[in-house]
C-alpha cells in the first residue's frame, strides 16, 4: 500500500511545478507586452508644415498608454545644435496627440527632435526632420532699379565759342561800342566867307540842275524868235 502513495506525491509535485512554470511564462509575457505598449520611439513622428504663410513644426504621439513625454526641438547647423526652438509635454493617445512648435522655417533646413518619456524613451526621432524645398510664403522680388539714361552727344551743352563774333556789315560801329554817335554840328559852325551866299540860296545842292533848265529855255526862246521873224518876213514880201 505504500507504493501508490509515493506515486501520488510525485505526480502532485510535477503538477505544481508545471503550474509554476506556466504562471512565470504568463507573467513574463504580460510584462513584455505592457512594456511594449507603454511607450516607444516608433510611436512619435514629426513634420514641417505651413500655417497660412508661416511655418510650424508638429510632433504627433500615438502612445495608447498615454504616458507623458517631453518633446524638444533643436535647429541644426553642420551637425550641431544651433538653437533650441522649443519644448512641450505631450500625452499620447491611440488616435494620436499633436503638439505644434511655431518656427518660421526656411527651405531645406534640418531639425533634431528629442523625446523623453521616463523610464521608457530617451532618444531622438530618426532621421532628423528636413523641411520642404518650398517656403510657405513666396518672397517678394525687389523691383529692379531703373537704368539711368546716359546723356547722348546731341543733348550735351554746346561748347562756348571763345572767338569774338564778326560784326555784320549793316551793324553800325556805334552799336558795337555801345556809345551814341556825336550829333552833326556842321549847321552850327560858321561857314567860310566865299560859301555863305551859296549856302543861303541852295546853289551848293541844285546849281547844275537849274543851269541846265535855264539853258534849255534860252534855246527854246531863241528858236521861237527865229521862226517868228521868218514868218513876218514872208508876210511882208507878199
Secondary structure, 3 states (H helix, E strand, C coil): CHHHHHHHHHHHHHHHHHHHHHHHHHHHHHHHHHHHHHCCHHHEEEEEEEECCEEEEEEEECCCCCCEEEEEEEEEECCEEEEEEEEEEEECCCCCEEEEEECCCCCCCEEEEEEEECCCEEEECCCCEECCCCCCCCCCCCCCCCCCCCCCCCCCCCCCCCCCCCCCCCCCHHHHHCCCCCCCCCCCCCCCHHHHHHHHHCHHHHHHHHHHHHHHHHHHHHHHHHHHHHHHHHHHHC
